[in-house]
Amino acid sequence: MNENWEKWKKRTTELDREDPLREFRDLFSIKDKSLIYFDGNSLGMLPLESEKTAARLIGEEWGERLIRGWNENWWEMPARTGEKLAGIIGAEKSEVIICDSTSVNLYKLASAALRMRPGRRKIVSDDINFPSDLYIIQGIIDYRGEGHMLELAHSQDGISVSYKELAELIDNDTALVVLTYVSFRSAYMYDMNEITDLAHSNGALVIWDLCHAAGAVPVELNRCNADMAVGCTYKYLNGGPGSPAFMYVRKELQKEAVSPVWGWLGEKDPFEFSLQYRPAMGIRHYLTGSPNILSLCTLEPSLDIFQKAGMDRIRTKSIKMTGLMLDLYYEYLEVLGFRLGTPADSDQRGSHISFKHTEAFRICKALLDPDQGDHLIIPDFRPPDNIRFGLAPLYNTFSEIFIAVCEIERIVKERIFLNYDSTVDKVT
Ligand SMILES: *Cc1c(COP(=O)(O)O)cnc(C)c1O
């Protein structure tokens, strides 16, 4: 280790010691002390309290209380978890509910939005968006057969999309703008206020996808006058594998925005078993069928942790963490053929860092190899050439970032990645 490394080691140890959120790490299940987990943006870590809640729910509530569990706890869970999430994304309690997947919720809201803008043909998104969002829109257009068109703003650098590029597409023929607030590949973060205003001034509605934003950056849906939003809970929000997604519909729009999926849980009084559907008032209208109680129960304790930590403190630490990783990148990695796949300006950056390298995949494999170095490091690979490091302020440390960069440098400098082949797993 050279002299400068010693300096960084001291500095990161200090940052950890002074970190106001340092005690939150102890709230998570961290059994393997040599593991450095930088994939909280794909699957968040397990809160210890979620483990206990799940054991109680399965053993006592399901095991002993059986059907009585619905009235005693389960029925209110989609709305109750939605209320807890509302404060984390700048919405009112009556505007958020948790159900289904992000893709399904986007289907429901985009369909509702198109009906609210009859005669307008354009749907605008961008070419750095998450593919599922684009597929959902393509499917809606195909199914409705009303001549809608999806137009994509084009990113010049593969990292960001400028206001100008969107402004050229959004016009008075635009029904809907669908964008991901924090880009899944680059972590580029839009100016939500500015883009929402742009859409509104042209009479269009906006749906924000908050998958990589919720729990990672402060979101101000109400303050930005956002119309609708969707997002998943298993990434930074630590809901557990496949935990249900959330949806937000601005209060004033809830009457007019009609879900295309009329299920019994979105009905006014499901247990009246009326043969004719009557929509529930408010956000419950967007529920479809029975909620996923096991996953809602693992999500709820995590939302309590976020409420305690506060998004402002989380954002402050996140900016420090991504900033540290970029400083180390400029000092050690840029010379090794890496390029930055993330905005350099923290105002435009979420909570993950992307490095690009022609050998990104094999470098990733070396990091994931338990026999390589003192630590097993888990980032993820996003084609064609991105290594993503999700930095979760609740449990990641500054020292972990330092160790990871040391390890990346060693793997590339000593050409260790050459020992790995390029076969790709199903989930990367
Ligand atoms: C992860 C992710 C999704 C996937 O959501 P599902 O709940 O699997 O449908 C959608 N959009 C973005 C931006 C994502 O990052």
The ligand as a Tripos MOL2 file, in Angstrom:
@<TRIPOS>MOLECULE
LIG
   15    15     1     0     0
SMALL
NO_CHARGES

@<TRIPOS>ATOM
      1 C1        -36.1980   -2.0730  -10.9990 C.3       1 LIG1
      2 C2        -36.9470   -1.1670  -11.8860 C.ar      1 LIG1
      3 C3        -38.2080   -1.5280  -12.3950 C.ar      1 LIG1
      4 C4        -38.7620   -2.9110  -12.2080 C.3       1 LIG1
      5 O1        -39.9140   -2.9390  -11.5170 O.3       1 LIG1
      6 P1        -40.8000   -4.2600  -11.2880 P.3       1 LIG1
      7 O2        -41.3410   -4.0380   -9.9140 O.co2     1 LIG1
      8 O3        -39.9150   -5.4610  -11.4070 O.co2     1 LIG1
      9 O4        -41.8630   -4.2250  -12.3230 O.co2     1 LIG1
     10 C5        -38.9000   -0.5890  -13.1300 C.ar      1 LIG1
     11 N1        -38.3660    0.6350  -13.4070 N.ar      1 LIG1
     12 C6        -37.1360    0.9880  -12.9480 C.ar      1 LIG1
     13 C7        -36.5830    2.3370  -13.2510 C.3       1 LIG1
     14 C8        -36.3890    0.0930  -12.1970 C.ar      1 LIG1
     15 O5        -35.1750    0.4340  -11.7810 O.3       1 LIG1
@<TRIPOS>BOND
     1     1     2 1
     2     2     3 ar
     3     2    14 ar
     4     3     4 1
     5     3    10 ar
     6     4     5 1
     7     5     6 1
     8     6     7 2
     9     6     8 1
    10     6     9 1
    11    10    11 ar
    12    11    12 ar
    13    12    13 1
    14    12    14 ar
    15    14    15 1
@<TRIPOS>SUBSTRUCTURE
     1 LIG1         1 GROUP 0 **** ****
